[in-house]
Amino acid sequence: MTKSGGEISAETTKVYDGGHKKPEVLAGPAQAANIVVTRGYGFYVDNHTMRELRQKVGNWYTTVSVTPADTDLHAYNGAPLVCANALLVNLTEPEVDASSGDAAMIQLEFAISGWQ
């Protein structure tokens, strides 16, 4: 399973006051980018869940938790990153290609307001 996105950033504007060579930097509110979770798809395990998720895109809120792990996949001590009220905004189902040896993958994209 992989997680991408979730970075927090703020837009900035540079304002030059008359006669000054260096600008004053003004920042907007910080915003978090969407999170994309990707994992392998197993027909017998995921087929029913995918049917349910299709109906929930755009109206299902859940909690996303990210726990960093070491190279042996042991969780690091400390609190995980948690995002409550993450909204499912995109569901990417696996590609169907009988001639390909690539693993079937599913992606869930969540819009978040920030990390706790």
C-alpha positions, 0 to 999 in steps of 0.5 A: 500500500502506498500513500501520496499527497497530503502536503501542506502549503500556503499561497504567497504574494509579494508586495513591494512598498514604494521605494523598497527593493525587498518585498513583503511576503503575504501568505494565504491560509495553509491548505492540505493537498488531497491524499491518494491511497493505492494498493493491490486489488484482489477480486474475491476480497475487494469486488463487493467493497468496490461496488459499495465505494462507487456509490460513496464517491463525493459523500463518504467521510472517513478517518485516514491514519498514516503510521510510518514504518521502518524497513522491516515494516515495524511501526515507529514509536509515536503518534500516527498522522491522522486526518478526520473527516477525509472525503472520498473524491475519486475511485480509480478501479483496476485496469482490465488487460488479459495480456498484461502481467501488471498487478491490478491496483485500486486508488482512493483519493481523499480531500482533506482539511489538514492533519491532526 
